Amino acid sequence: MLDLDDEARALALCADDERPARAAALRAQARAAGVYPASIGPIYRALAEGRERGFTVPAFNLRGLTYDLARAIWQAALGLDAGPIIFELAPSEAETGRQPFDEFVALALAAALREGYRGPAFFQGDHFRIATADPAGSPGFLDRCREALAAGMRQIDLDAGSLTGPDDGPEGQATSARTSAVATGLVRALATADLDLVIGAEVGEIGGRNTTPRQLQSFMEGYLAALAPGTRGMDKISVQTGTAHGGIVSASGSLERMPLDLELVARLSTLARASYGLPGLVQHGASTLAVEQLGALPGAGVCEVHLATQIQNLVFDHPAFPAALRAQMIERVPLMVAEAEHGPGAGSAAGSEQSSPAQRFYQGRWLCWGAFKADLWGLPEATRSAFREALADWAREIMQALQIAGRRALLDGFPAARVGRG
């Protein structure tokens, strides 16, 4: 039997040609012990049909230190006898974090095994961006989908938001709706029939103007009209209701309260369920919401909430985080942001006129997960243990607010045969 701590570290820091075999070995050990990737589809269908209600599924983005941070989340879930949780990663996070999908899934499975969890584990590809009206020609899109499915991800969130037009009516949603429908068919064709693949779509751009009922209707009508005959459509829908990825940051670098419009959330979720048979809304950019805002999401009809930034904050702003390493990050972030936005060789002052130094570091430090990957994995156990403790405390609070505590029974009846070969 593999030593999980040693093998997780070896996988995270190994050469690219070693990674597939190491990831497969960890996945195999987890499956043999009864931990396996599964589709959350049955739970979302139960929500859509009204057979279940009153909770929101948290989706945790782990951009780095995945084994340690996933251990903390599994620990919190086990302690609360909590129901479904999702681990998710976007292609952009996989790239900047130098953490391919097979590594991510294997590390989260190993973390579950390490903490004593047994049962289904839900993995999601977040923000699979479609940059052109032809999804098959969108750079890297289908390749990333194949990689995610092969790794064990059973949920894929499509993001054609950049193709949304300015018009509030059908014309504004036409291209993104049609593109999302075509992409749905392409992605479903990549999966074997036994995977029960869950696909999400997105109305507009997260962080932009709030979605209106008319926009949601226009998107759905365009999407359904463009869906190829016999193709199963989307399983969930994301909209904009006042949040922003990363939260709203003041010039000092502190977080401000986000203007979540709960009335709008409730109206849109009711529309999604009643008119289109969906389980409710997916809420992005939510990890820096106040606890009482998060606690209102289940009653407003949010089926899934995405949580990323606050996990990052709990690590990078922890008192145990080494000051010298933080100083190196602060120094390098402006250059990394400039290169990400403008290409190699861009000056570090790019964009400096728009934000303060504290804002630039806060908004750009997600790039540090990959650039400082070895340094983070090399931190002493005592430091990483402190991170785990802080994250477990926060995760428990989140799970209680989202009302998944005590819902472990929802995970019964997910046999390994359901999850295909991942």
Secondary structure, DSSP 8 states (H G I E B T S, - for coil): ---HHHHHHHHHHS-TTTHHHHHHHHHHHHHHHTEEEE--HHHHHHHHTTSS-S--EEEEE--S-HHHHHHHHHHHHHHHT----EEEE-HHHHHHTT--HHHHHHHHHHHHHHHT--EEEEEEEEEEE--SS-GGGSTTHHHHHHHHHHHT--EEEEE-GGG--S-SSHHHHHHHHHHHHHHHHHHHHHS-GGG--EEEEESS-TTSS---HHHHHHHHHHHHHHS-TT----SEEEE-SS--TT-EE-TTS-EE-----HHHHHHHHHHHHHHH----EEE-S-TTS-HHHHHTHHHHTEEEEEE-HHHHHHHHT-TTS-HHHHHHHHHHHHHHHHHHHH-TT--TTTTGGGS-HHHHHHHHGGGHHHHTHHHHHTS-HHHHHHHHHHHHHHHHHHHHHTT-TT-GGGGTT--GGGGTT-
